[in-house]
Amino acid sequence: MKKPIWLVGLVGLILFGVYIGVGMLQAEPPQPAVNADGKSIRVYPGSYCWNSMFNARCVDTIGPVGIIQHHQAKPISISPGSTITFGYGKKPNKGSVGANRWNPDNESATVTLKGNSFTAPNEKGTYVYDVFASWEKGSASHVFVVEVK
């Protein structure tokens, strides 16, 4: 009778170790899920710094408008005034989440957040955004593009 209890404990300990190990080895920051009008919006990685157990690196990318151009990203069509929401699989540090809207001249304006969401403009046009956050292991930004129709 003691062998099955010992075996269950060993399996539980191994599974716990794997869970902790995977978290420590995570080599890149979490990627956000972005949605508007019931549609999933593809995001592209921007600049980030991330530390894991065996790897630490900072990656500096071109600006958000350049990232969208480089990937030839197609904007997702949304309605004027739509709510754009985003969230990360791993909770960011308190007060570290933000967003910017970029114009074609690579100038940015801070977007006012309501939790992890913000409102798209009422004016028709194509808009490039970046969302950013930080965690214990580092910080990251991600870029996406929408078209208000």
Secondary structure, DSSP 8 states (H G I E B T S, - for coil): -HHHHHHHHHHHHHHHHHHHHHHHH--S----EEEETTEEE--EEEEEEEE-SS-EEEE----HHHHHHHTT---EEE-TT-EEEEE-SS---TT--EEEEE-TTS-EEE---SSSEEE--SS-EEEEEEEEEEETTEEEEEEEEEEE-
